[in-house]
Amino acid sequence: MPDPSHRDPRIDAYISGAEPFARPILEHLRALVHDACPQVEETIKWGMPCFMHADAILCSMAAFKRHASFGFWKHLDVVGEAPAGEGMGGFGKLASIGDLPPKRQLLAYLRKAARLNEAHAKTPVGRRARPKATVARKTPTARPLPEMPADFADALRAVPKAQAAFDAFPPSHRREYLEWIIEARREDTRARRIAQAVEWLAEGKSRNWKYERC
């Protein structure tokens, strides 16, 4: 049994409020995370349950109306392949526990993810790889994009497929997402918008995709 002191009551509430099909999936994943990494700490980031270890995100999960999701922060390093094609997270859209890898495989992934976090934490800061900054081309008539919010940037990095879609969009589409998130006045509204934006981007959708075919 996981240490009760490592359980966040907000995640209890999140699971209780999820759709009935999603609850057993989330409970199963939560139990496996604690089994594989007893020192893990629970929290909520971007409106989703996240699991922290060695001062970094280990993995996260989420529930939507018709599917759930689960993924590792360092997915490629842990699993060795690109995320599944549909849904946010690394294992596609989950409708049941059977859509996940077997328990033994998931435990192995989780333990590997924990070791990666621990190794990164022990590496001197000056020696850690730093992402290369992308310099956007400026045009004389182009209106500059709003500054990328740090929490939205972190959420995109957690889902490579969403990050790739956002980077590939023209400036007008990126601006729509950025302004939508920046204009949120409440923290919970902002978190919901970030989670929704990442899900839509993972599916290759623009902010106003519902109206594009009207």
Protein Blocks (a to p, Z undefined) as FASTA:
>chain_A
ZZfklpcfklmmmmmmpcfklmmmmmmmmmmmmmmmmmbccddeehiacddeehiafbdc
dddfkbccdddfklmlmnopacdfededjeopafbfklpccfklmmmmmmmmmmmmmmmm
mpcfklpccdddddddddfklccdddddfklmmmmmmmmmlmmmmmmpcfklmmmmmmmm
mmpmbfklmmmmmmmmmmmmmnopafklmmmmZZ
